[in-house]
Amino acid sequence: MLIEQNKIFSNQIKSVNKEVRVIKGCQTLNEKVGNMTIVLNLVESLRGDYMEDRHWKQLKDKTRTEFDHKASTFCLDDILRLKLYKLKPEVE
């Protein structure tokens, strides 16, 4: 659902008048939506059955963070804080 909503938002930004798209705020928004696209696709991968503890350890090492992916409080916000869009090739 989030992926579809993000695609809709991305398409809305692309359909904005060319003069508006060059405004810094619009460019920033477009960048944020692009980053979210990357993150949501990576999150989809992280949900896979093939993810083992060693994969999560590698992710922690790459992001230089410590988190408990098995905690009942672990949520999307925790993933967003990792800024996975900066590490897309490594995370994939």
Secondary structure by P-SEA (a helix, b strand, c coil): caaaaaaaaaaaaaaccccccccaaaaaaaaaaaaaaaaaaaaaaaacccccaaaaaaaaaaaccccccccccccaaaaaaacccccccccc
